[in-house]
Amino acid sequence: MTECQATEMSKQWLATGGLRPTRQRVALAKLLVGDGEHRHVTAESLFEASREAGESVSLATVYNTLRSFSDVGLLREILVNGTKGYFDTNTTNHPHFFWEDTGRLQDAPEEGLEISSLPDAPEGAEISKVDVVIRLKSKT
């Protein structure tokens, strides 16, 4: 994919979320979806990728931009250990593997996963999504 195509794809992706294509948003969007592949990132890993790509964005901007992308439904945030946030460009409901040894998050196959029932939501609430994170560690 050419640089121009990646930029255009990124601008279209931002438009689906109703976001204005600022220079920093487009730069980060290109790193997230510019090649058409799904990925899982943390703010820190996206910040490092942006530096390697020669983009001038602060870590705070990366955090704020990821939050904006997530708020409009362009990304899905997966919390691990209650504090570590990963952002997934695949926003469909699907399970994940979390490698405890390396801190890597990846898609897990849906085959064999069955959730037969969920508890009733408290009065006045509804279940919006269910995150399934299967923790893995390397065999020794």
C-alpha positions as CSV (number, residue, x, y, z in Angstrom):
1,M,0.0,0.0,0.0
2,T,1.3,3.4,-0.9
3,E,1.8,6.2,1.6
4,C,-1.1,8.2,-0.1
5,Q,-3.4,5.1,0.1
6,A,-2.5,4.6,3.8
7,T,-3.3,8.3,4.5
8,E,-6.6,8.1,2.7
9,M,-7.6,4.9,4.5
10,S,-6.8,6.6,7.8
11,K,-8.8,9.7,7.0
12,Q,-11.8,7.5,6.0
13,W,-11.4,5.5,9.3
14,L,-11.5,8.8,11.3
15,A,-14.5,9.9,9.3
16,T,-16.5,6.8,10.3
17,G,-16.0,7.9,13.9
18,G,-16.9,11.5,13.1
19,L,-13.4,12.8,14.0
20,R,-11.7,15.6,12.3
21,P,-8.5,14.4,10.6
22,T,-5.9,16.5,12.4
23,R,-2.2,15.9,11.6
24,Q,-1.6,13.9,14.8
25,R,-4.8,11.9,14.5
26,V,-4.0,10.9,10.9
27,A,-0.4,10.0,11.8
28,L,-1.6,7.7,14.6
29,A,-4.4,6.3,12.6
30,K,-2.0,5.4,9.8
31,L,0.0,3.4,12.4
32,L,-3.1,1.7,13.6
33,V,-5.0,0.9,10.4
34,G,-3.0,2.3,7.5
35,D,-2.0,-1.2,6.3
36,G,-5.5,-2.7,6.7
37,E,-4.3,-5.1,9.4
38,H,-5.8,-5.4,12.9
39,R,-3.5,-4.8,15.8
40,H,-3.4,-4.5,19.6
41,V,-1.5,-1.6,21.0
42,T,-0.8,0.2,24.3
43,A,-0.3,3.9,24.5
44,E,3.4,3.3,25.1
45,S,3.8,0.9,22.1
46,L,2.0,3.3,19.8
47,F,4.1,6.2,21.1
48,E,7.3,4.2,20.3
49,A,6.0,3.3,16.8
50,S,5.2,6.9,16.1
51,R,8.8,8.0,17.2
52,E,10.2,5.3,14.9
53,A,8.1,6.6,12.0
54,G,9.4,10.1,12.6
55,E,6.2,11.5,13.9
56,S,6.3,14.3,16.5
57,V,3.6,13.4,19.1
58,S,3.8,13.4,22.9
59,L,2.9,10.4,25.0
60,A,0.0,12.5,26.5
61,T,-1.3,13.1,22.9
62,V,-1.1,9.4,22.2
63,Y,-3.1,8.6,25.4
64,N,-5.7,11.3,24.6
65,T,-6.0,10.2,21.0
66,L,-6.5,6.6,21.8
67,R,-9.2,7.6,24.3
68,S,-10.9,9.7,21.6
69,F,-10.7,6.8,19.1
70,S,-12.1,4.4,21.7
71,D,-14.9,6.8,22.8
72,V,-16.3,7.0,19.3
73,G,-16.0,3.2,18.7
74,L,-13.0,3.1,16.4
75,L,-11.1,1.1,18.9
76,R,-12.0,-1.4,21.6
77,E,-10.2,-1.0,24.9
78,I,-9.3,-4.3,26.7
79,L,-8.1,-3.9,30.3
80,V,-5.7,-6.4,31.7
81,N,-4.9,-6.6,35.4
82,G,-7.5,-3.8,35.9
83,T,-5.0,-1.1,34.9
84,K,-3.1,-2.0,31.8
85,G,-5.1,-0.8,28.7
86,Y,-4.7,-2.4,25.3
87,F,-6.5,-1.0,22.3
88,D,-7.8,-3.3,19.6
89,T,-8.6,-2.1,16.1
90,N,-11.0,-5.1,15.7
91,T,-14.0,-3.8,17.6
92,T,-16.1,-7.0,17.1
93,N,-16.8,-9.2,20.1
94,H,-14.0,-11.8,20.3
95,P,-11.8,-13.4,22.9
96,H,-8.1,-12.6,23.5
97,F,-5.0,-14.4,24.7
98,F,-2.8,-12.4,27.1
99,W,0.8,-13.7,27.4
100,E,1.8,-13.0,31.0
101,D,5.5,-13.6,30.2
102,T,5.7,-10.9,27.5
103,G,2.6,-8.7,28.1
104,R,1.4,-9.4,24.5
105,L,-2.3,-9.4,23.7
106,Q,-3.6,-11.3,20.7
107,D,-6.8,-12.5,19.2
108,A,-7.9,-16.0,20.4
109,P,-10.0,-18.3,18.2
110,E,-13.7,-18.3,19.0
111,E,-14.1,-22.0,18.3
112,G,-14.7,-23.9,21.5
113,L,-15.6,-20.8,23.5
114,E,-19.1,-21.0,24.9
115,I,-20.7,-18.6,27.3
116,S,-23.9,-20.3,28.1
117,S,-25.3,-17.7,30.5
118,L,-24.6,-14.4,32.2
119,P,-25.9,-13.1,35.5
120,D,-28.7,-10.6,35.3
121,A,-27.5,-7.0,35.2
122,P,-28.5,-4.9,38.3
123,E,-31.7,-3.0,38.1
124,G,-31.4,0.0,35.8
125,A,-28.4,-1.4,33.9
126,E,-27.8,-3.5,30.9
127,I,-24.7,-5.6,29.8
128,S,-22.9,-3.7,27.1
129,K,-20.1,-6.2,26.3
130,V,-18.3,-9.1,27.7
131,D,-14.5,-9.2,27.5
132,V,-12.9,-12.7,27.5
133,V,-9.1,-12.6,28.3
134,I,-7.4,-16.0,28.5
135,R,-4.1,-15.7,30.3
136,L,-1.2,-17.8,29.0
137,K,2.3,-18.4,30.2
138,S,5.1,-20.2,28.4
139,K,5.7,-23.8,29.5
140,T,9.0,-24.3,31.2
